[in-house]
Amino acid sequence: MLKEFKEFAMKGNLVDIAVAFVMGAAFNKVVSSFTGGIVSPLIGLIFKSDFKDQKWIIKEGLLDEAGKTAGEVAILWGDFLTNLIDFIIVAFVMFMVIKGVNNMKKKEEPAPEAPPAGPTQEDLLTEIRDLLKK
């Protein structure tokens, strides 16, 4: 059973998927850093605050002893929009990578079509012989 698992795990496709998964996770961190550190502050200039902290408060909360709001009910639309921008950037880059890989692959040429099957030489000679007999 261990041998079968080793053969399964070492198949080329599975290893490729594992490498792609690790690289995708690392790339996601880069994109999140880009969005949080560059895109969000620029968009935050519009709202005059940190974009990621934008929220729509449905119910006000009470301040606790530490001065933090407790019991607040809010929709965190700034955080959601930041994550949506992350997704769009990752999806676009993955689209471009896949498009590049597909363009680099050798385009398989279709097999040449077989010439149309016509009468054989014997068939033609038989037909000429039959015509000459008439």
SVG drawing of the C-alpha trace seen along z (x, -y; Angstrom):
<svg xmlns="http://www.w3.org/2000/svg" viewBox="-29 -63 37 70">
<polyline fill="none" stroke="black" stroke-width="0.4" points="0.0,0.0 2.9,-2.4 4.5,-1.6 1.2,-2.4 0.8,-5.7 4.4,-6.6 3.8,-5.9 0.6,-7.9 2.2,-10.9 5.2,-11.0 3.1,-11.1 4.1,-14.2 0.7,-15.8 0.3,-15.6 3.7,-17.1 3.0,-19.9 -0.3,-20.6 1.5,-20.7 4.1,-23.2 1.4,-25.3 -0.5,-25.4 2.5,-26.5 3.4,-29.2 -0.2,-30.3 -0.3,-30.8 2.9,-32.8 1.6,-34.9 -1.6,-35.5 0.5,-37.0 2.3,-39.3 -1.0,-40.4 -2.6,-41.0 0.5,-43.1 0.2,-45.1 -3.5,-45.7 -3.2,-46.5 -0.1,-48.6 -0.6,-50.4 -4.1,-50.1 -6.1,-50.5 -4.3,-53.7 -4.8,-55.3 -8.5,-54.4 -8.5,-55.5 -7.6,-59.0 -11.1,-59.2 -12.7,-58.3 -10.2,-60.2 -9.6,-57.1 -8.1,-53.7 -10.1,-52.0 -9.9,-48.5 -11.7,-49.9 -14.7,-51.2 -17.9,-49.7 -21.6,-50.3 -22.8,-50.3 -26.2,-48.7 -26.3,-48.8 -24.0,-51.0 -22.1,-49.2 -21.2,-50.2 -17.7,-51.2 -16.1,-48.8 -13.5,-49.6 -10.7,-49.4 -12.4,-52.0 -13.2,-49.5 -16.6,-49.1 -18.4,-46.0 -21.7,-44.6 -21.4,-46.6 -23.2,-45.1 -21.6,-46.3 -21.1,-45.3 -17.3,-45.5 -17.6,-46.5 -14.1,-48.0 -12.5,-44.7 -14.8,-42.8 -13.8,-45.2 -10.1,-44.8 -10.5,-41.1 -12.4,-41.4 -9.6,-43.5 -7.1,-40.8 -9.2,-38.2 -9.5,-40.2 -5.7,-40.7 -5.0,-37.0 -7.6,-35.9 -6.2,-38.3 -2.6,-37.2 -3.6,-33.5 -5.4,-34.1 -2.4,-35.7 -0.1,-32.9 -2.4,-30.2 -2.7,-32.1 1.1,-32.3 1.5,-28.6 -1.1,-27.7 0.7,-29.9 4.0,-28.3 2.7,-24.8 3.4,-23.4 0.2,-23.6 -0.6,-20.2 -1.1,-20.1 -4.1,-18.1 -3.3,-14.9 -3.4,-15.3 -6.6,-14.1 -6.5,-10.9 -6.9,-11.5 -10.4,-10.7 -10.7,-7.0 -11.3,-6.8 -11.5,-3.8 -8.4,-1.7 -6.4,-1.1 -7.9,2.3 -11.4,0.8 -10.6,-1.7 -9.1,0.9 -12.2,3.2 -14.4,0.3 -12.5,-0.6 -12.5,3.1 -16.3,3.3 -16.7,0.1 -14.6,1.4 -16.7,4.6 -19.8,2.7"/>
</svg>
